[in-house]
Amino acid sequence: MRLNIVQRRRKLIDYGRLRQGSIASNITSKKWKIDIADLTLDIHRVIKQLNRRPTTDDYIKHGKYPISTLFRLFGKEWDEILATLGYKTAKNTYSYQEVVEELERVAKQLAKLPTLHEYNQIAKIDADIVKRVAKTNDWLEVLATVFNIRVELVEQVLNLNHVYYQEQLTKLKTISDKLKRVPSIAESIKYGIKVDLLMKRLNKKWVELLALAQINLAPRLAPEVAPSTSCLTHRSISKEQMLEDLNLIAHQLGYYPTELKYDLLGSYWANNLKYRLDKTWLGIIDLAKSHSFNILAERSMLSQKSCLNKTILEFFDIPSNKNKGIDLDKYRF
């Protein structure tokens, strides 16, 4: 009985030593003891976590094991590893048209120009491939090139902290201070605020824009002077405003936009214009061109009348007081 106890103690000691040696061995050479099954499970985990096909950079960031270990144990490149695990291998080459179509698809799904992060979340073509096809590593330049939009305009659309929006909000605050009350939407537009564009790009309601501009919504004079918050967001947009906005975007681009491009840059939505004007997009563009021509013609007529009036005054040597104007009773033509 005594011998059995001794033997059992020796066995426990030997087992302990063996276990410590095994643990130490695993710690010092863990990266050499990893099984392909472990790597496979981890790749599946990363794919499930990201909910998309990961790049090597994705695995380096989210994976448990060194990327070099994957390459060594699988003996394959990243795309081939994913193909082995049953994931579709991405094409290595894409045409420029395929890149354009993919970016347009993503932009249409998001209803906005995508940031690099947003693109990576839902795109089917790797961003590195898109950059290579567009021949630039700068994402803003990629969008500018593919969508044929000035890079300054792309930056304005993507950067919600852009100085343009800050200037607009500052101007809105100035209008409020001058009026000594909360301005209406119509008043703000009259004084040059792009209200609809701000609400669309910043994804804010009118009341929220006022708050961003640090305007106190409490009436500053009398309750009947300042508009109530309940009616601040209700108004009808005229057809003329829509056509003017389309012409503005055309002026910024140097050409009339497609429906998608107008959705990305305009103050309204292409479907709204088609519904309100009851025309196809090409018909709306023709109407906008005509609207622009009429405005230019009116401005030209006003300029001619002004010049003609000045000529008559100079011809008859009629004095004109800047404060009082011309005495029409004295000078009858």
C-alpha positions in Angstrom: 0.0 0.0 0.0 2.9 2.3 0.9 4.5 1.6 -2.4 1.4 2.4 -4.3 1.2 5.8 -2.7 4.8 6.6 -3.6 4.2 5.4 -7.1 1.2 7.6 -7.4 3.1 10.6 -6.1 5.9 10.0 -8.7 3.3 9.8 -11.5 1.8 13.1 -10.4 5.2 14.8 -10.3 6.1 13.4 -13.7 2.7 14.5 -15.1 3.2 18.0 -13.7 6.7 18.3 -15.2 5.4 17.0 -18.5 2.5 19.5 -18.5 4.8 22.4 -17.6 7.2 21.4 -20.4 4.3 21.2 -22.9 2.9 24.6 -21.9 6.4 26.2 -22.1 6.9 24.6 -25.5 3.6 25.9 -26.7 4.4 29.4 -25.5 7.8 29.5 -27.1 6.8 28.0 -30.4 3.1 28.7 -30.6 3.3 30.2 -34.0 4.9 27.0 -35.3 2.2 24.8 -33.8 -0.9 26.4 -35.3 -3.2 24.1 -37.2 -4.8 25.0 -40.6 -8.2 24.3 -39.0 -7.5 27.1 -36.5 -6.6 29.4 -39.3 -9.7 28.5 -41.2 -12.0 29.1 -38.2 -10.4 32.5 -37.6 -10.8 33.5 -41.3 -14.5 32.6 -41.1 -14.8 34.6 -37.9 -13.3 37.7 -39.5 -15.6 37.3 -42.5 -18.6 37.0 -40.3 -17.5 40.0 -38.2 -17.1 42.3 -41.2 -20.0 40.8 -43.1 -18.0 41.0 -46.4 -15.0 39.5 -48.2 -11.9 40.7 -46.3 -8.7 42.0 -47.7 -5.3 41.1 -46.3 -5.3 44.5 -44.4 -8.6 43.5 -42.9 -7.2 40.2 -41.6 -4.0 41.8 -40.3 -6.3 44.2 -38.3 -8.9 41.7 -37.1 -7.3 38.3 -37.3 -5.6 36.4 -34.4 -2.6 35.0 -36.3 0.2 36.6 -38.3 -0.6 36.9 -42.0 2.7 35.3 -42.8 1.6 32.2 -40.9 -1.4 31.9 -43.2 0.7 32.1 -46.3 3.2 29.6 -45.0 0.7 27.0 -43.8 -1.7 27.3 -46.7 1.1 27.7 -49.2 -1.1 30.1 -51.3 -1.8 33.8 -51.8 -4.8 35.5 -50.1 -7.3 35.2 -52.9 -6.4 31.5 -53.4 -6.8 30.9 -49.6 -10.3 32.4 -49.7 -11.1 30.4 -52.8 -10.0 27.2 -51.0 -12.4 28.0 -48.2 -15.3 28.5 -50.7 -15.3 32.2 -51.1 -15.5 33.7 -54.6 -12.2 35.0 -55.8 -12.2 38.6 -56.9 -11.0 39.5 -60.4 -7.5 41.0 -60.6 -8.4 43.3 -63.5 -11.4 45.4 -64.2 -12.2 47.8 -67.0 -12.7 51.5 -66.4 -16.3 51.1 -67.3 -16.8 48.3 -64.7 -15.2 50.6 -62.0 -17.5 53.5 -63.0 -20.6 51.2 -62.8 -19.6 49.8 -59.4 -19.0 53.3 -57.9 -22.3 54.4 -59.4 -24.1 51.4 -57.9 -22.6 52.1 -54.4 -23.4 55.8 -54.7 -27.0 55.1 -55.7 -27.4 52.6 -52.8 -26.1 55.1 -50.3 -27.9 58.1 -52.0 -24.6 60.0 -51.7 -21.0 60.0 -52.7 -19.3 57.3 -50.7 -16.4 57.8 -48.3 -13.6 55.2 -48.6 -14.9 53.4 -45.5 -18.5 53.4 -46.8 -17.3 52.1 -50.2 -15.4 49.2 -48.5 -18.5 48.1 -46.6 -20.6 47.3 -49.6 -18.4 47.3 -52.7 -17.8 44.3 -54.9 -14.6 45.7 -56.4 -11.6 46.2 -54.0 -10.8 49.9 -53.4 -7.2 49.3 -54.3 -8.2 48.1 -57.7 -10.4 51.1 -58.2 -7.5 53.4 -57.3 -5.3 51.6 -59.7 -7.7 51.9 -62.6 -8.4 55.5 -61.8 -4.6 56.0 -61.6 -4.6 57.8 -58.2 -4.3 56.8 -54.6 -6.3 59.8 -53.3 -10.0 58.8 -52.8 -11.3 62.3 -53.5 -9.5 62.3 -56.8 -10.9 58.8 -57.5 -14.4 60.1 -57.1 -13.6 63.3 -59.0 -12.2 61.3 -61.9 -14.8 58.6 -62.1 -17.8 60.9 -61.7 -16.3 63.8 -63.7 -16.8 66.3 -60.9 -14.3 68.9 -59.7 -12.3 67.6 -56.7 -13.2 70.8 -54.7 -16.9 70.0 -55.1 -16.3 66.4 -54.1 -14.5 67.5 -51.0 -17.4 69.9 -50.1 -20.0 67.1 -50.5 -18.0 64.5 -48.4 -16.6 66.8 -45.7 -19.6 67.8 -43.5 -17.2 70.1 -41.6 -16.3 71.9 -44.8 -15.9 75.7 -44.5 -18.8 76.2 -46.9 -21.3 74.8 -44.4 -19.8 76.8 -41.6 -20.0 80.0 -43.7 -23.6 79.3 -44.5 -24.5 78.7 -40.8 -22.6 81.9 -39.8 -24.5 83.9 -42.4 -27.8 82.4 -41.1 -26.9 83.6 -37.6 -26.1 87.0 -38.9 -29.5 87.3 -40.6 -31.2 86.3 -37.4 -29.3 88.9 -35.5 -30.1 91.6 -38.0 -33.8 90.7 -38.0 -33.7 90.3 -34.2 -35.9 87.2 -34.5 -35.9 83.7 -36.0 -35.8 84.1 -39.8 -38.2 82.1 -42.0 -37.0 79.7 -44.7 -38.1 82.1 -47.4 -36.2 85.0 -45.8 -33.1 82.9 -45.4 -33.2 81.9 -49.1 -33.8 85.5 -50.1 -30.6 86.5 -48.3 -28.5 83.8 -50.0 -28.7 80.7 -47.7 -28.9 77.4 -49.5 -31.4 76.0 -47.1 -32.5 72.9 -49.1 -28.9 72.0 -49.9 -27.9 72.3 -46.3 -30.8 70.2 -45.1 -30.1 67.5 -47.6 -26.4 67.2 -47.3 -26.3 67.6 -43.5 -29.4 65.5 -43.1 -31.0 68.1 -40.8 -34.4 69.6 -40.5 -34.9 73.4 -40.6 -35.2 73.6 -36.8 -32.0 71.6 -36.4 -30.2 73.9 -38.8 -31.2 76.8 -36.7 -29.8 75.1 -33.7 -26.5 74.4 -35.5 -26.4 78.1 -36.3 -26.8 78.8 -32.6 -30.1 80.6 -33.1 -32.4 80.8 -30.1 -35.8 79.5 -31.2 -37.6 81.5 -28.5 -39.3 84.6 -29.9 -37.1 87.7 -29.5 -39.8 90.3 -30.0 -43.4 89.2 -29.8 -44.8 85.7 -30.2 -46.5 86.7 -33.5 -43.3 88.0 -35.0 -41.2 84.8 -34.8 -42.5 81.8 -36.6 -43.5 78.9 -34.4 -41.4 75.7 -34.6 -44.4 73.7 -35.8 -44.5 75.6 -39.1 -40.8 76.0 -39.7 -40.4 72.9 -41.9 -43.7 73.2 -43.9 -43.4 75.0 -47.3 -43.8 74.4 -50.9 -40.9 74.5 -53.3 -41.7 76.3 -56.6 -40.9 74.8 -60.0 -38.7 77.8 -60.7 -36.5 77.0 -57.6 -36.0 73.5 -58.8 -35.0 74.6 -62.3 -32.7 77.2 -60.9 -31.0 74.6 -58.7 -30.6 72.3 -61.7 -29.0 75.2 -63.7 -26.7 75.9 -60.7 -25.4 72.3 -60.7 -25.0 72.4 -64.5 -23.0 75.6 -64.1 -20.7 74.0 -61.4 -20.1 70.9 -63.5 -19.9 72.6 -66.9 -22.6 70.3 -68.2 -26.1 69.1 -67.3 -26.0 66.2 -64.8 -27.6 62.7 -65.1 -30.3 61.9 -62.6 -27.8 60.1 -60.3 -25.4 63.0 -60.4 -28.1 65.5 -59.6 -29.2 63.4 -56.7 -25.6 63.4 -55.4 -25.1 67.2 -55.8 -28.4 68.9 -56.0 -30.7 70.5 -53.4 -33.6 68.2 -54.3 -34.1 64.8 -55.9 -34.4 64.0 -59.6 -37.7 62.1 -59.0 -39.1 65.2 -57.3 -38.4 67.2 -60.4 -39.9 64.6 -62.7 -43.0 64.4 -60.6 -43.5 68.2 -60.2 -42.7 69.1 -63.8 -44.3 65.9 -65.3 -41.5 65.4 -67.7 -38.7 62.9 -68.4 -35.2 63.9 -67.3 -34.2 65.0 -70.8 -37.4 67.1 -70.9 -36.5 68.7 -67.6 -33.1 69.6 -68.9 -34.6 71.2 -72.0 -36.9 73.2 -69.7 -34.0 74.2 -67.5 -32.1 75.4 -70.5 -35.1 77.5 -71.7 -35.5 78.8 -68.1 -31.9 79.9 -68.0 -32.1 81.5 -71.5 -35.2 83.5 -70.4 -33.5 84.7 -67.2 -30.5 85.8 -69.2 -32.7 87.6 -71.7 -34.6 89.4 -68.9 -31.3 90.5 -67.4 -30.1 91.7 -70.8 -33.3 93.8 -71.3 -32.9 95.3 -67.8 -29.3 96.2 -68.6 -30.4 97.8 -72.0 -33.1 99.8 -70.3 -30.7 101.0 -67.7 -28.2 102.1 -70.4 -31.0 103.7 -72.4 -32.3 105.6 -69.4 -28.8 106.8 -68.6 -28.4 108.0 -72.2 -31.6 110.0 -72.1 -30.7 111.6 -68.9 -27.3 112.5 -70.2 -28.8 113.8 -73.5 -31.3 116.1 -71.7 -28.7 117.0 -69.1 -31.2 116.1 -66.3 -29.7 116.2 -62.8 -30.4 113.1 -60.7 -30.4 113.2 -56.9 -29.1 109.9 -55.5 -31.4 110.2 -52.5 -34.5 111.6 -54.2 -34.2 110.3 -57.7 -35.6 112.2 -60.7 -38.6 114.6 -60.5 -40.8 113.0 -63.1 -43.4 115.8 -62.9 -40.7 118.3 -63.9 -39.4 116.3 -66.8 -42.2 114.8 -68.9 -41.2 113.0 -72.1 
